[in-house]
Amino acid sequence: MKVLVIWPPHVPSYFNAGHHTPAFMTAGHLRRDPRVTRVDVRDAGVLNMNWKAVGDLLFQGDYDVVAVMNDFDAVDGLERFIAYARELSPRSRLVTFGRLSSMNPGYFQRYDLDAIVRSGDYECGVAHVVDAVAEGRWPEGALPGVAVRAAGEWHDPSEPGGTLSADEWSLPDVDEIPYAAYDRLYARDDHKFCGIPFRRELVVPAARGCPVGCDFCEVPSIFGLKERRLSVDRTVQYIEDAFSRQPFEYVAFYAPTFTLNRRWVQELCVRFQRSELKPRWKCATTIHHLSEELVTLMGASGCVRISVGLETLEPDSQGTLPRAKQIEDEKFRTLARWCERAGIELNAFVIVGLPGTTPAGVARTLDVARSTGARVRPTMYTPYHGIPADLTPLQISRYNRQLLSTPGDPLAPEWYRFMFGPEDRLTTVYEAIPQYATHDAA
């Protein structure tokens, strides 16, 4: 059997390399199946492939299964990709998986697809489709976690999708990832993407699931409230192996709440301090899950940036946040002092348009954050839960954390001033990371 795992071409509205790791992890997982003789994986969603190259891949590959990754703002090229696949690889079964189909599977039933991964880990859903094709008979009903189209009808999943323990994850093969394209997307810090400009990033998908329960976050709905996390041994082994194969300069830990397990973080920090590699690294977490002792240890072990969900400092809107996210000014200022002493850049996520907030309140939140020396990354409030299934591709693309999901807000010009206005406070944290190679983005 031959399988293609692909993120179709589109112009990304936002880029986080961590969001792209599922394509490579799914490919790795499928390679464990002895019936699968070949798995190709392509990330064409980072402006590094044209449609001719995609056509060549489909026509020459003659795949049994094509697994198409989706995301909230990446539906622009989906219809075109499906048309290419049906025309150039007509015998392929097409399945889509990703964040949007897990949150809004009904949206995808309009497309000429054979299956939609609706729940559970993406790897499990795509593997069920591969199993069905390998058995030589397309199922008349549905599959676990997967909606199936048979005889022109869509069938709901037979049961919830499965999940993998962390030790079952196939970590991304760094030789397959188009890092030069990633470097270029991170080169301009005024875009406020998550990466560090002028330095090459190794993403380590360290954990899935989160118990914090923010209603503007998709993680608990897709991956559950209980966290699954790699062992420290496997984490360190993966980093050391990746650095020996590619010119990486820092590590980005991809985990919803990196410091949720403090003992794990402490053990990792000690391992980094004792290692010959001593990598620089960054992470994202909540203020609630940090302490002065932990921040100090993280800085001493090579941490150069901590991102936290500040969200808002407006008292009237604090009640819309989980208790762990309800933060007073002084608590944030205290964290900023800890980070400054530890030599760590503090990066504050601020939500624009959060219910109960005002433009004046957002401006004050940004001013407080910047007064501490923190880098600020604003995103537009996006209600991922309850997205209608009958939206057009243009309407669904508004759920991209940059545009108002519903047009017509009279305050739109003021909200967009925070999102798209000029930004002259750019990061210099790359200066704390030794440069080992000259990249295209530099």
C-alpha positions as CSV (number, residue, x, y, z in Angstrom):
1,M,0.0,0.0,0.0
2,K,1.1,3.5,-0.7
3,V,-0.1,6.5,1.3
4,L,0.3,10.3,1.0
5,V,-0.1,12.6,4.0
6,I,-0.3,16.2,2.9
7,W,-1.1,19.7,4.0
8,P,-2.5,21.3,0.7
9,P,-1.1,24.6,-0.6
10,H,-2.6,27.7,0.8
11,V,-1.4,31.1,2.0
12,P,-1.3,30.8,5.8
13,S,-2.8,33.6,7.9
14,Y,-0.7,32.5,10.9
15,F,2.2,30.1,11.2
16,N,3.2,27.9,14.1
17,A,5.4,25.0,13.2
18,G,4.0,23.0,16.1
19,H,0.6,23.0,14.4
20,H,2.2,21.2,11.4
21,T,3.8,18.3,13.4
22,P,0.7,16.1,13.2
23,A,1.3,15.5,9.4
24,F,4.8,14.1,10.1
25,M,3.7,12.2,13.3
26,T,0.8,10.6,11.3
27,A,3.1,9.5,8.5
28,G,5.5,8.0,11.0
29,H,2.7,6.1,12.7
30,L,1.4,4.6,9.4
31,R,4.9,3.4,8.6
32,R,4.6,0.9,11.5
33,D,2.0,-1.0,9.5
34,P,3.8,-3.8,7.6
35,R,1.1,-3.6,4.9
36,V,2.1,-0.1,4.1
37,T,5.1,-0.1,1.7
38,R,5.5,3.6,1.2
39,V,4.4,6.8,3.0
40,D,5.1,10.2,1.5
41,V,4.5,13.3,3.6
42,R,4.5,16.9,2.3
43,D,3.8,20.2,4.0
44,A,2.7,22.3,1.1
45,G,1.0,24.8,3.4
46,V,4.2,26.8,3.9
47,L,4.6,28.4,0.5
48,N,7.1,25.8,-0.7
49,M,5.1,23.9,-3.3
50,N,3.2,25.0,-6.4
51,W,0.2,23.2,-7.9
52,K,2.2,21.6,-10.7
53,A,4.4,20.0,-8.0
54,V,1.3,18.7,-6.2
55,G,0.0,17.3,-9.5
56,D,3.2,15.5,-10.2
57,L,3.2,14.0,-6.8
58,L,-0.4,12.7,-7.1
59,F,-0.1,11.4,-10.6
60,Q,3.3,9.7,-10.1
61,G,2.5,8.4,-6.6
62,D,-0.7,6.5,-7.5
63,Y,-1.6,6.3,-3.8
64,D,-4.1,4.0,-2.2
65,V,-4.9,6.5,0.5
66,V,-4.4,10.3,0.5
67,A,-4.7,11.8,4.0
68,V,-5.4,15.5,3.8
69,M,-4.6,17.7,6.8
70,N,-6.9,20.5,7.6
71,D,-6.9,23.5,10.0
72,F,-9.1,26.4,10.9
73,D,-7.7,28.8,8.3
74,A,-6.4,26.3,5.7
75,V,-9.5,25.5,3.7
76,D,-8.7,27.9,0.9
77,G,-7.0,25.2,-1.3
78,L,-8.9,22.2,-0.1
79,E,-11.5,22.1,-3.0
80,R,-8.8,22.6,-5.5
81,F,-6.6,19.9,-4.0
82,I,-9.5,17.4,-4.0
83,A,-10.1,18.2,-7.7
84,Y,-6.5,17.5,-8.4
85,A,-6.5,14.2,-6.5
86,R,-9.7,12.9,-8.1
87,E,-8.4,13.8,-11.6
88,L,-4.8,12.6,-11.2
89,S,-5.1,9.8,-8.6
90,P,-8.7,8.6,-9.1
91,R,-8.3,5.3,-7.3
92,S,-7.2,7.0,-4.0
93,R,-9.4,7.0,-1.0
94,L,-9.4,10.6,0.4
95,V,-9.5,11.2,4.2
96,T,-9.2,14.5,6.0
97,F,-7.9,15.0,9.5
98,G,-7.0,18.0,11.7
99,R,-8.2,20.6,14.1
100,L,-11.2,21.9,12.0
101,S,-12.6,18.5,11.2
102,S,-12.4,17.5,14.9
103,M,-14.3,20.6,15.9
104,N,-16.6,20.9,12.9
105,P,-16.8,17.7,11.0
106,G,-20.1,18.5,9.3
107,Y,-18.4,21.3,7.3
108,F,-16.4,18.7,5.3
109,Q,-19.3,16.6,4.2
110,R,-19.8,19.0,1.2
111,Y,-16.5,17.9,-0.3
112,D,-15.8,14.9,-2.5
113,L,-14.1,13.0,0.4
114,D,-14.3,9.3,1.4
115,A,-13.8,9.8,5.2
116,I,-13.5,12.5,7.9
117,V,-11.6,12.0,11.1
118,R,-13.9,13.4,13.7
119,S,-12.5,12.4,17.1
120,G,-9.6,10.8,18.8
121,D,-5.9,11.1,17.8
122,Y,-5.4,11.9,14.2
123,E,-3.0,8.9,13.8
124,C,-5.7,6.5,15.0
125,G,-8.4,7.9,12.6
126,V,-6.2,7.8,9.5
127,A,-4.9,4.3,10.4
128,H,-8.5,3.0,10.5
129,V,-9.0,4.3,6.9
130,V,-5.8,2.6,5.9
131,D,-6.9,-0.6,7.5
132,A,-10.2,-0.5,5.6
133,V,-8.5,0.0,2.3
134,A,-5.9,-2.7,3.1
135,E,-8.8,-5.2,3.7
136,G,-9.9,-4.5,0.1
137,R,-13.5,-3.6,0.9
138,W,-14.7,-0.1,1.7
139,P,-16.9,-0.3,4.9
140,E,-20.6,0.0,4.4
141,G,-20.8,1.6,7.8
142,A,-18.5,3.9,9.8
143,L,-15.2,3.5,11.6
144,P,-14.1,4.4,15.1
145,G,-13.7,8.2,15.3
146,V,-14.2,8.4,11.5
147,A,-17.2,9.4,9.4
148,V,-17.3,7.4,6.2
149,R,-19.1,8.1,2.9
150,A,-20.5,4.9,1.4
151,A,-23.1,4.6,-1.4
152,G,-23.4,8.4,-1.4
153,E,-24.3,8.6,2.2
154,W,-22.3,9.8,5.2
155,H,-22.2,7.5,8.2
156,D,-21.3,8.7,11.7
157,P,-18.4,7.1,13.6
158,S,-19.2,3.7,15.0
159,E,-17.6,4.8,18.3
160,P,-15.3,7.5,19.7
161,G,-11.8,7.7,18.2
162,G,-8.9,6.1,19.9
163,T,-5.9,7.7,21.6
164,L,-2.3,6.8,21.9
165,S,-0.2,6.9,25.0
166,A,2.8,9.2,24.7
167,D,5.3,6.4,24.3
168,E,3.3,5.3,21.2
169,W,3.8,8.6,19.4
170,S,6.0,8.6,16.3
171,L,8.0,11.8,16.7
172,P,8.5,13.8,13.5
173,D,11.4,12.8,11.2
174,V,13.4,16.0,10.9
175,D,14.7,15.0,7.5
176,E,11.2,15.3,6.0
177,I,10.4,18.8,7.3
178,P,10.9,21.9,5.0
179,Y,12.8,24.0,7.6
180,A,14.0,26.6,5.0
181,A,10.3,27.5,4.4
182,Y,9.7,27.6,8.2
183,D,12.7,29.9,8.6
184,R,11.3,32.4,6.1
185,L,7.9,32.5,7.7
186,Y,9.5,33.3,11.1
187,A,11.9,35.9,9.7
188,R,9.7,39.0,10.4
189,D,8.9,39.4,14.1
190,D,6.4,42.2,13.4
191,H,4.0,39.4,12.2
192,K,4.0,38.2,15.8
193,F,4.3,34.5,14.9
194,C,5.5,32.2,17.6
195,G,9.0,31.4,16.3
196,I,12.2,33.2,16.9
197,P,13.7,35.0,13.8
198,F,17.1,34.2,12.4
199,R,17.4,30.9,14.3
200,R,16.3,27.4,13.3
201,E,13.7,25.8,15.5
202,L,13.2,22.2,16.4
203,V,9.7,21.6,17.5
204,V,9.3,18.9,20.1
205,P,5.6,17.7,20.5
206,A,5.9,17.1,24.2
207,A,2.3,16.8,25.4
208,R,-1.3,16.5,24.4
209,G,-4.4,17.4,26.4
210,C,-5.0,20.1,29.0
211,P,-7.2,20.4,32.1
212,V,-7.3,24.2,32.2
213,G,-10.4,24.3,30.0
214,C,-10.4,27.7,28.2
215,D,-13.5,27.9,26.1
216,F,-11.6,29.7,23.3
217,C,-9.2,26.7,23.0
218,E,-9.7,23.6,21.0
219,V,-7.2,21.4,22.8
220,P,-9.5,19.8,25.5
221,S,-12.2,19.0,23.0
222,I,-9.8,17.3,20.6
223,F,-7.2,15.7,22.9
224,G,-9.0,15.6,26.3
225,L,-8.6,17.2,29.7
226,K,-6.0,14.6,30.9
227,E,-2.5,15.4,29.8
228,R,-0.3,12.8,28.0
229,R,3.4,13.6,28.1
230,L,6.6,12.2,26.7
231,S,9.1,10.8,29.1
232,V,12.1,13.1,29.9
233,D,14.4,10.4,28.5
234,R,12.7,10.2,25.1
235,T,12.5,14.0,25.0
236,V,16.2,14.4,25.5
237,Q,17.1,11.6,23.1
238,Y,14.9,13.1,20.4
239,I,16.6,16.5,20.8
240,E,20.1,15.2,20.8
241,D,19.4,13.0,17.7
242,A,17.8,15.9,15.8
243,F,20.6,18.3,16.6
244,S,23.1,15.8,15.3
245,R,21.2,15.6,12.0
246,Q,20.2,19.2,11.2
247,P,21.5,22.7,12.1
248,F,19.0,23.5,14.8
249,E,19.7,26.3,17.2
250,Y,16.9,26.2,19.7
251,V,14.0,23.9,20.8
252,A,10.3,24.9,20.9
253,F,8.3,22.6,23.2
254,Y,4.8,22.1,21.7
255,A,2.6,21.5,24.8
256,P,-0.6,23.2,25.8
257,T,0.6,23.9,29.3
258,F,4.3,23.1,29.4
259,T,4.8,23.4,33.2
260,L,1.7,21.5,34.2
261,N,3.9,18.8,35.5
262,R,6.6,20.7,37.5
263,R,8.6,17.6,38.5
264,W,8.9,16.7,34.8
265,V,10.1,20.2,33.9
266,Q,12.6,20.2,36.8
267,E,14.0,16.8,35.7
268,L,14.4,18.1,32.2
269,C,16.1,21.3,33.3
270,V,18.6,19.3,35.3
271,R,19.3,17.0,32.3
272,F,19.9,20.0,30.1
273,Q,22.3,21.6,32.6
274,R,24.3,18.3,32.8
275,S,24.3,17.7,29.0
276,E,27.0,18.5,26.6
277,L,24.4,20.0,24.2
278,K,22.8,22.5,26.6
279,P,20.1,23.6,24.1
280,R,18.4,27.0,24.2
281,W,14.6,26.5,24.4
282,K,11.2,28.1,24.7
283,C,7.7,27.0,25.9
284,A,4.2,28.1,26.5
285,T,2.3,27.8,29.8
286,T,0.1,29.7,32.3
287,I,1.2,32.1,35.0
288,H,-0.6,29.9,37.5
289,H,1.8,27.0,36.7
290,L,5.0,29.0,37.3
291,S,6.9,29.8,40.4
292,E,10.0,31.9,41.0
293,E,12.1,28.8,41.8
294,L,10.9,27.1,38.6
295,V,11.5,30.1,36.4
296,T,15.0,30.5,37.8
297,L,15.8,26.9,37.1
298,M,14.4,27.1,33.6
299,G,16.6,30.2,32.8
300,A,19.6,28.4,34.2
301,S,19.0,25.4,31.9
302,G,18.8,27.4,28.7
303,C,15.2,28.7,28.5
304,V,15.1,32.0,26.5
305,R,11.3,32.6,26.2
306,I,8.2,31.7,28.2
307,S,4.9,32.5,26.6
308,V,1.9,32.8,28.9
309,G,-1.8,33.3,28.3
310,L,-2.3,36.8,29.8
311,E,-5.5,37.1,27.8
312,T,-6.8,40.2,29.6
313,L,-6.4,42.3,32.7
314,E,-9.9,43.8,32.6
315,P,-11.7,43.0,35.9
316,D,-15.1,42.8,34.2
317,S,-13.9,40.1,31.8
318,Q,-11.9,38.0,34.2
319,G,-14.9,35.9,35.1
320,T,-15.0,34.6,31.5
321,L,-11.6,32.9,32.0
322,P,-10.8,29.7,33.9
323,R,-9.7,30.3,37.5
324,A,-6.1,29.5,36.5
325,K,-6.2,32.3,34.0
326,Q,-7.6,35.1,36.2
327,I,-4.6,37.3,36.8
328,E,-4.1,40.7,38.5
329,D,-1.6,43.3,37.3
330,E,0.9,42.7,40.1
331,K,1.0,38.9,39.6
332,F,2.0,39.5,35.9
333,R,4.5,42.2,37.0
334,T,6.0,39.7,39.5
335,L,6.4,37.1,36.8
336,A,8.1,39.6,34.6
337,R,10.6,40.4,37.3
338,W,11.3,36.7,37.7
339,C,11.9,36.3,34.0
340,E,14.1,39.3,33.8
341,R,16.3,38.1,36.6
342,A,16.5,34.6,34.9
343,G,17.4,36.1,31.5
344,I,14.1,34.9,29.9
345,E,12.0,36.9,27.5
346,L,8.4,37.0,28.6
347,N,5.9,36.6,25.8
348,A,2.2,37.6,26.6
349,F,-0.7,36.2,24.6
350,V,-3.5,38.8,24.7
351,I,-7.0,38.2,23.3
352,V,-8.6,41.0,21.3
353,G,-12.4,41.1,21.4
354,L,-12.8,38.7,24.3
355,P,-16.4,38.9,25.6
356,G,-16.7,41.6,28.3
357,T,-13.6,43.5,27.1
358,T,-13.4,46.9,25.5
359,P,-10.8,48.5,23.2
360,A,-9.7,50.7,26.1
361,G,-9.2,47.7,28.3
362,V,-7.2,45.8,25.6
363,A,-5.0,48.9,25.2
364,R,-4.4,49.0,29.0
365,T,-3.6,45.3,29.1
366,L,-1.1,45.8,26.3
367,D,0.4,48.8,28.0
368,V,0.8,46.9,31.3
369,A,2.5,44.0,29.5
370,R,4.8,46.2,27.5
371,S,5.8,48.3,30.5
372,T,7.4,45.2,32.0
373,G,9.4,44.6,28.9
374,A,7.3,41.7,27.7
375,R,6.8,40.9,24.1
376,V,3.1,40.9,23.2
377,R,1.2,38.7,20.8
378,P,-2.4,39.7,20.2
379,T,-4.9,37.3,18.7
380,M,-8.6,37.8,17.9
381,Y,-11.2,36.1,20.1
382,T,-12.5,33.1,18.1
383,P,-15.4,30.9,19.4
384,Y,-14.3,27.5,18.1
385,H,-17.1,25.7,19.9
386,G,-20.3,25.6,18.0
387,I,-19.1,26.8,14.6
388,P,-22.0,26.2,12.1
389,A,-21.4,23.4,9.6
390,D,-23.1,25.3,6.7
391,L,-20.6,28.1,6.4
392,T,-18.9,28.9,3.1
393,P,-15.2,28.4,2.8
394,L,-14.8,32.2,3.0
395,Q,-16.9,32.3,6.2
396,I,-15.0,29.4,7.8
397,S,-11.7,31.1,7.0
398,R,-12.7,34.0,9.3
399,Y,-12.1,31.6,12.3
400,N,-8.4,32.3,12.0
401,R,-7.7,34.3,15.2
402,Q,-7.1,37.4,13.1
403,L,-10.5,38.4,11.7
404,L,-13.8,38.9,13.6
405,S,-15.6,35.6,13.1
406,T,-18.8,37.6,12.5
407,P,-18.5,40.7,10.4
408,G,-20.4,43.9,11.2
409,D,-19.0,44.8,14.7
410,P,-19.0,48.6,14.9
411,L,-15.8,48.4,17.0
412,A,-14.0,46.4,14.2
413,P,-11.6,49.3,13.3
414,E,-10.5,49.6,16.9
415,W,-10.1,45.8,17.4
416,Y,-8.1,45.6,14.1
417,R,-5.8,48.4,15.2
418,F,-4.4,45.9,17.8
419,M,-4.1,43.1,15.3
420,F,-2.8,44.8,12.2
421,G,-1.4,48.1,13.4
422,P,2.3,48.8,13.1
423,E,4.6,47.0,15.6
424,D,8.0,48.6,16.4
425,R,8.9,46.5,19.5
426,L,10.6,43.5,18.0
427,T,12.2,40.7,19.8
428,T,16.0,40.5,20.3
429,V,15.9,37.2,22.0
430,Y,17.7,35.5,19.1
431,E,20.9,37.3,20.4
432,A,20.8,34.9,23.3
433,I,20.9,31.9,21.0
434,P,24.2,31.0,19.3
435,Q,24.0,30.8,15.5
436,Y,25.4,27.7,14.0
437,A,24.3,28.2,10.4
438,T,23.3,30.9,7.9
439,H,19.7,30.5,6.9
440,D,17.8,31.8,4.0
441,A,15.7,34.0,6.3
442,A,18.7,35.7,7.7
